[in-house]
């Protein structure tokens, strides 16, 4: 087994962070992608198959009772019938599609972005700071962002092939650089 370290360096807002990443890390990045994919796929599929998912009561009842700083916003959403209808479809099917994208490694950054967005909403919806501001929803949000940042879809995923798909003889990501934000 061959292993080595890869140096990483990034500058954001004038601050530079650098470090060395062991090449075995690729397996852990893959594991994070698959873990989140399976968890979201299973959660969404359970909601769809049960036929009992409804966000209305949660938005208007559960969130205000937990002291969330966004409780008023959740109540407004829960009292807007068309929005509740949208959420009743978007949450279970969004979880299934995000899960599938991560499992097969296709459109991974797009899937991870929406997964992180959902986890941010769940973080405020399931507000509980009894043991601090960091909880499972917050941690999962960071896992999704890590999956996106590492381009985890290129690791035994379809994004590695999609990015190299040739359009007029040029790899897709070279011809359309914006695709780097949804693939990888």
N, C-alpha and C positions, 0 to 999 in steps of 0.2 A: 504494500500500500504506500503510495507516494503522498506526501503532504508537505505543504509549505505555507508561508504566511504571505498575505497580500496586503500591501499598504493602502489605506484609505485616507483621503484628505478632502475636506469640504470647508468652504468659506461661505457664511451666510451673515449678512448684515455687519461685515467687518470682523466677525469672530471666526476663527479657524479651529476646527476639531480634526484630529488625526489619530490614527491608531492602526494596529495590525490585526488582520482577521485571519484566523486559521482556515485553511481550505476545507477542512471537515465541516465548517459552518454551513456549507451549501446544503448538507443533509438536514440540518436543523431548520434552515429557512424553508426547505421543502416540507418538513414536518409541520411547521406553523401554517403554511398554505393549506395543506391537506386537512389539518385539524379544524381550521376555521371553515373550510369548505364543507366538510362532513357535518360539522355542528349546524351550520346555517341550512344546508340542504335538508337535514333531518328535521330541524325545527319548522321549516316552511312546509315540508311534506306532511308532517303531523297536523299542522293547522289546516291544510287543504283537505286531507283525507277525513278529518273529524267533522268538517263542515260546520263547526261551532265557533270559529274565530269571529269575534266582534270587538272592535276597539272602542266603541262609544262609551260603555260603562267605565272602562279603564281611564279614558281621557277625562271624563267629567267627575269621576268618583275617587279612584285610587290615587291619581297624581296630586289633587289638592290636599288629600289627607296626609301626604307624606312630607309636606313642607317644601316642595320643590320651588326654587326661585322662578321657574317658568310655569308654575301652576296655572296662572291666569291664561296664558297662551294655550295650554293644553285644554282648558275648559272651553275656550273659544273654538278650538278645533273640534272638540267633542260635541259642541252644540251646533255645528254646521253640518247638516245632513249629507250634502254632496261630498264634503271632506271625509266624513266617517266612511261613506261608501268607497271612496278612493283608498283610504287606509286599509279597509277590510280586504281589498284586492292587492294593494301594493306591498303590504307587509309579508303575507305568506308567499306570494309569487316572487317578490323581491328576494326573500331569503332563499327560495329554490334556485333562482337564476344566479344569484351571487355564489351560492354553494357550488352549483355546477361549473361556473366559470373558474372558481378556485380549484376544484377537484381536477379538471382537465387542463388547467393552466391556460385558459383562453380569455383574452380581454381582462387580464388579471388586475391591472392597475385600475381599470374602470370598476370592476367588481369590488376591489378592496376599498376604493373611494366610497362607494355606496354602502358597503358594509360598515366602514368607519362612521359615516353619516348616521346610519341607523343606530349604531352603538352610542353615538353622542346623544341622540334623542332618547334612547333607552336609559342612558345615564341620568338625564334630567327627569325622565318619567319615573324611574325607580329610585328616586333620590333617597339616599340613606347615608348620612355622614356620621353616624354614631361611632364608627371606628376610623374616621378620617375621610378625606375627600377621594381617596383612591379605592375603587371597588372593582368587581369583576367586569362590569360594563365598560368602565374607563380603561381597564387593562386590555380588554378585547379590542377596543378602539385603537389602542397603540399597536396591538398585534397586526390589525388590518393595515395600519399606516406603514409598519415595518415590511409587511409582505409587498406593499406597493413600492416602497423605497428600494428594496433589494431586487426588484424585477423578478420576483419569484416564479412568474410564468415561463421564464426561460429555462428553469430547472426541471427537466423531464416534463415539460408542458408544451402545449400547442403554440404558445406565443413565439417560441423560438423558430417555428416554421412559418407562422403567419408573418412575422417581421421580415423574413427573407423571401416571401412571395414576390415574384417579379411582375412589375407593371411596366410595360414597354421596355423590358430588359433591365430595369432598375429595381433593387429591393424596395418593398413597400415603405419601410421607415425612412429610406433615403429620398424617395420620391415625395412622400407626404410626411414630413418630420413631426407634425402634430400627432400622428398615430403613436408616438412614443409615450404620450400621456395616457393612453388607454391600453396599450400592450405592454408586456414585460413582466 
